Amino acid sequence: MTMKNRNLPSGTRDEFGPRAAVKEQITAKLLAILKQRGFEKLTTPILEYADVFKPLNLTNNRAYQLLDEQGEALVLRPDLTLPVARMLSTTGVELPAKWYYSGDVFRVKKQLSGSYNQISEAGFELVGYGGLKGEWESLMIALAGCRETGVTEMTLELSDARFVASVLEALPVPTPTKQALQQALFAKNLTTYQQISALLAKTPFGPFLAEWPWLFGEFDDVMKVVAKLPAIPALTPVIDDLKATAAFLKQQAPSQRVVLDLSIPSPQRYYTGMAFRGYTQNASDYLFSGGRYDDLLKSFQQVKEPAVGLAFDVDALADKVATPATPPQTLIYFDADQWQLAEATLARTPNSTLCLADSREEAERIAVSTAKQLIDLTESR
Ligand SMILES: N[C@@H](Cc1c[nH]c[nH+]1)C(=O)O
């Protein structure tokens, strides 16, 4: 076996310098927004029992596994929403509640995929709110978060977990056929999709089914295709919510581009309603992702509790945001017995740092190589 003591596990990285600074700044700005809106901080462990993450779609989010001292299966958390649900079911916190958090999640990605396995998130959960105000507060925070961290161009993508399910439910075919159609739709397997949908070509669903695999794009264009569907009672509230949300966004953020995708699986398997993601051109990772999950609490306890939340991907935001120019630092050189004076100088000199070198020559060398200005307190003795 070769020693790996100088290597990093695949998909991980060390962060220092401008990138570390930018991520810290972004996180601070996001958390400030959440604090300012009255959310409370919640911290959960990085390690959890594997069972906590059962409701996740594990093909996309395979977790790092390890064993505790009893041989029980633990994982490094691949998601931050499930720990919140787990915590709410075991601690008698008063609902409704607004929680915010920040921390890293760990997901095993395909080797050589170029993506990282440790992602820094900052997010929130609104628990106990069943109405559209929950979605809208989430969207307002998503927009504020992007704006305040300096993202200049972002497309907001809306979807709804209820849409595909309600349409399939209404189709006059047996359940296995519905399942096969859904699978072909999600996999964009057009040959299979067309074979199955051909069975329904002569029904009132025909015109809609012919366009369903391409049902994404500008909000109004997608809604025109949805209008070709025959009346499906279960779909009315879904369409009404989406339309009301698009109108809300038009009012709150008139220049925000909003697209709608009704041909995809929900971003998380635990979503039960509207979902939202933000993306930018030429980037594969979403800047934020969130949605409503009214049934998740039920998988931890007997009581159902409506909830909606969202997480920002701090790494994706850091990739997008320009690295701010750092003003040059001042280096304070002093003798060890001048510590008090050095401390006072440090306190009143913005952007300064103590020079811990033992000689003036060494101090000068550091100042030159790091482009810092030098203050020498030993000169005035
Ligand atoms: N945990 C979700 C985001 C989210 C937070 N709350 C609801 N959804 C994700 O990582 O995609």
The ligand as an ORCA input file, in Angstrom:
! r2SCAN-3c Opt
* xyz 1 1
  N     -32.016     20.458      1.375
  C     -32.433     20.849      0.055
  C     -32.826     22.296      0.014
  C     -33.979     22.574      0.908
  C     -34.010     23.170      2.103
  N     -35.281     23.133      2.551
  C     -36.017     22.545      1.644
  N     -35.225     22.193      0.636
  C     -31.290     20.602     -0.918
  O     -30.145     20.465     -0.497
  O     -31.529     20.554     -2.116
*
